Amino acid sequence: MKGSFFINHLERFSNDEMLRKENFDELVRIDIEENNKKIISCDNINDSNNNSNNSNNNNNNNNVDDLIMKKELKKEKKRKKKKIEQIRNSLSSNCRVIEINDDDEIKILDWNNIKSTKINEYIINSLITKFHFNNFLACQSNVLEYLLLYKYGSSCLKSGDIYIEVPTGLGKTLCYIICIIDYFLYNNENTLYCLILTATDELVNQIMNVINIFEIKNLKCMNIDMKNFHSNIYFDEIINHKKMLSDCNILVTTTKKFEGLFYSNEDIFMNLKFVIIDEVDKIVAYSQCNICSIVNSLTYIVKKHQNNCSNIYKPKYFLQKVLVSATLCKVSDNLMSLDLYRPIFFYYILNYKRNEEFYFFTKNKYSKMYTLIKLLLDDIPNKDMLSMLIFCGDEDSSHTLYRYLTIYFSYKNNNNYSIKEYSRQLSNKVKKKILTNFLNQKVHILICNDNISRGLDTVNVNYVINFDMPKHYNVLTHRIGRLARYNSRRGTVYHFIKKSENIIMNKSAKQRNINLIEQKRFKKNTLIDIKNNIMNLKKIVKNTIHMESKEKIKPHKFYSYDDLIKLIGT
């Protein structure tokens, strides 16, 4: 009994202990779960708070973005309004204004499928096979749609005289050439139907070269070569003009030459359909002839001839005027006196940086030379591919720089650079050869002034040096336009400026939608050797230029340092 009782009691005790342990473990488990729940609950609260904070931050960021966007839109709206006012004050108070966008590029092969105004298939094929283009640029896609309408006559409501303000290198020249060739092929024109007026002989040659690439059968394009015309001593009466121009379809010339031909021979131009003024801002601002008077006279002659036409069913073709430039003429230039027919103004504003751009503060021509030579020696990689335009203020400045650079590098036995000077004093044959060699990269550095700052198709140029700053920012804009043309690489611009010239650089930058131009400088001690060498050569350069004036040595010819020592004896 006692043993049985003891065993039962021991089992009960063991069971109670196990029960207590189980209960304790259960309590611990419950406590742990409760704690976990609290932790999870706290995490959820924290997550909720974090999400709330993130949401608030996102809302704040969105609000900031919205404010920035609204500010930019307001700024853009203000800019467009100002631009339209500027256009209407300069050109015509009732002209239509169209902004060109980068998104407007169209594939050349797709044009005739998507546009109602077709382009001749021969032109389409030539653009692809001869020019190796695949797309119409934004300028061409917008303007051609209006210009091509003219081949059907002047009655279309969309047609009108056109002003194209587009930065250099974006297809303005090809745009109007496509139009005038398309008109010729559509109408089988056999008269002088197109007059193209430009600012420089260089641009005349370039336009004619582009037209000739198309190889249009029976199309005759001419310029005015004064050797082919017999004129009296006053050059106001040209003989044999009808014979000379009887087969001409397109006449390309400068305004100065055209003025001498026009006033004595107005009847030649009665069948004119197009008058195109390329670089109109320069022609209006700097040309001695009254371009507005000439264009208005041409308009009257053509209109009178068209009104006298007996065939009332034949489409009327009043004179289509196309004004082209990279910059807008100033109000003071006053194009308002032009007799424009339903004018349309196309403009394009850059929204990206086309080139790298820097400036140096330089006190005088010698500090400019030290800086330029230092740039050439140390800051320009891949000298074999160098294609540099250096713009000077005038012929004397460019010639002096040419002598210093050629003598300096010869003195230092550095033969890495082929340097040439482009001057109006050179013959046309020599100028053409120099320009061809430069464009083909046989000449590395071309020193010039603003006679080639406009229109010239300098695809391979990768550096522009503004050695002398121009007096007007529009000229600077055209100089920089020699870089980053369509199908070309980005380039680098260096401005050598005095502090007083800073405003010209900044105005040009603003015109090109550039916010900041970075300053560069060289430490003075790195220029000491260059400075000493230039000072040593100063006398020989001076004597060389003096001997040129005495016609003892040829100007513009390359002479090495050793050659000059023998010739001059310095």
Phi, psi and omega in degrees: 000308181300316180298318180297319180297318182297316181296315180298318180296319180295318179297318180296318179299315180299317180297319178297319180296317179297321180295317178300315181298316179297317179297320180295314179300320180295318179297317178299315179300317180296319179298316179299315180297320179298316179298318178299319179298319179296317180298313179299318179298318178295318178299319179297319178296316179297316178300318180298317178295317179298316179299319179297317179295316179299318179298317178297318179297317179298318178298318179297316179298318178298320178297319178296315179299318179298319179295317179297316181296317179298320179296317180294319179296320178296317179297317180296318179297318179295319179297316180295319179298316179296319180296316181296319177298317180297317180297312184289333175286331184268327191247294183199139184289343183241022183283150173282139183240126182234123177271134179270131179250151180296336184285357188271008179295139182233139175295136183300318181294337183271349189305306186291345177275332186248347182251143180284330177268110189276157173248139180307135184298330178297320179294317179303311181295322180294320179299324182278316187272327184262325179262344180062040175259147176249330184236149164281134177289167184304318179301312183292319181299324180280310190286320183301325180302328179269317183295323184292341180296336187296334182295342179270357183115174186267006186276346182295135183293333181281340186283164179168171176291148192232136171243125180247113175248098184224139179305154182299146175086010183244026165094021181294313184298311180298329181301307182284334177293319176304317183295313184288330176287320178299320177298316180299314182290329182284320187256358183049049185295137179233018179241177172284100188250349184221132175240125178244117180254134182229177182271331188223157176295327179299319180289326174303311181297320181294317180298316179296322178297318180296315179299318182292334178300328181292335179053056180279124181295134177070001177273122181248121181245131184228158165242173180267105174260112188298341178292336182274353182248137176267122181227158176280179188296333181270355178055040178243001179217107183261130184263151177068021183294322182295321179294319182294324186252009185297326182259004185279134175256321181233124178252122180243123183201172174274158181297325181297314180291321183294322181301322178294330181275323196291305194295339177266353190220047187296330185292343178297332193257016184289338178264010183298137177249326182233138163233121184244126179247105181269139187060050186297328181296320179290318181298315181291321186281323191244339183290144180281341180277157179268093186295325180297319179296318180297313182295319179294324176294317177298318179301316181295316181300313182293317181297317179298316180295319180294320180291335178276354181295128185283335183277103184286343181271347180285135180301141177275134178238086174285163189297118177274117181257131178235116179254130188230135175192162174275344181225155180279139175298144178289158178302324182295336179287336170055076171275359183299335182283352176292137177277086184263140182258114180041062189296144176235129182248121176255130177223155182223130178245125179296136175242021177210161181272119184277331185223162166281141186219131182221163174221152174241138168278121181230135187279321185208183185294331181287318177295329174296318180296316179301315182296316181297313181295320177298318176301311182298320184283321192242335190252358183244108179283169173051063185296338178294331181263009182294131174219097191240131172257127176247117182264126176248168186284329182204179183297319181296316180296317181292322180290319178299316179296319178302314179296316181298314183293313182294320180290321181299308184291329174292318178300324180269005181056038178255110183253024184283342189240130169263116187242131177228158177246134178253112187227148176291344179284347178282155176290159180300323180296314180293318179300316180297319180295315179299315182295319178298315179296323179292315180293334177268008176064027170274339172248127184275323185231124177243119179264129187208182168237201192282007177289345173237025179277351185237137167075333187294133185274085185261072187297322188271357182294131179239355175220137171235127177248119173270085184293314172245129179285140176286170181277343181231141185293334177299321179296319178297319178300319179292323177300312182295335179294351175288348181257159172051045174283168182303138181070013179242167181277164174292154181231188181230136179246135173237127176255129172257109189230152164274163182298329180288343181266001181301324183295325179294315179298316182291324178294319177296319179298316179297320178299328181263011176063037178252128185277325188215134171246127187279139176274141173237155176208151173254144176293141185302322183292339178280349182258358187299312182298316179298315180300314180297319179295318178298317179297324178293330183269354186303316183292318182292325177294316179299315180293325178297312180295324177295317180292330174296317180295333178271002179061030176272334171228158185280129174290153177071356176272143179285130172232131177285168178301316180295321178300316183290326176299319179291319183287318187264328180076028180273000000 
